[in-house]
């Protein structure tokens, strides 16, 4: 089975846009998500671990 990493990253971006956390298992997926987040100007906390990166949407302080 071939896994398309860009499609995987896009699915994780959709989760983030909807307010859910996402986990990137590989550096390649994490870098793609980070680049796309910069374009979207979406405030997200990134927690890097030895097993991957957690992307956690930041709540607006209203």
N, C-alpha and C positions, 0 to 999 in steps of 0.2 A: 504494500500500500504506500503510495506516494503522498506525502503531506505537503501542501502548499503553505509555506510559512507566512506569505503575505496575506493569504486568505484568513489564516489563523489570527494574525495580528489585526486585520480589519474587524473580525468578529469580536475580538477583545475590546477594540475601540468602541464598538457599538454598545457593549456592556458598560463601558465607562461613561459614554454619553447619556446612558439611561440611569446613571447614579450607582452602578454596581462596581465592586472591585474586580480586578483581573490579575491573573498571574501569568508571567511569561517565563517559560522554562529555559529558553535559549537566549543567548546574547543577541543574535540576529533579530529575533522577534521583539525583544526589548528595545533595541535601537530603532526599529521601524516604528514602534508605538510612540517612543519619545519624539521622533521627528514629526509624526502626525499630530501629536499633542501640542507641539509648538505652533503648528499652523492653525490649529483649532482654538488656541488660547484657552484651553480647558485647565483649570487649576486642579492638579493631581499631586498627591504625596507619593513619592517613589521610595520604596523600602527594598534595598538590594540585599540579598542574602547569598550564601554560597550555593544555594540550589536554584536561584532565579530571582526575578524581580516582582514585587507586588506593586500594583498601581491602585491607589486608593483615592477616589474622588474627594476633594475638599469641600466641606459644606460652606455655603456663603454665610457670612456673619451679618444677618439682617436684624 
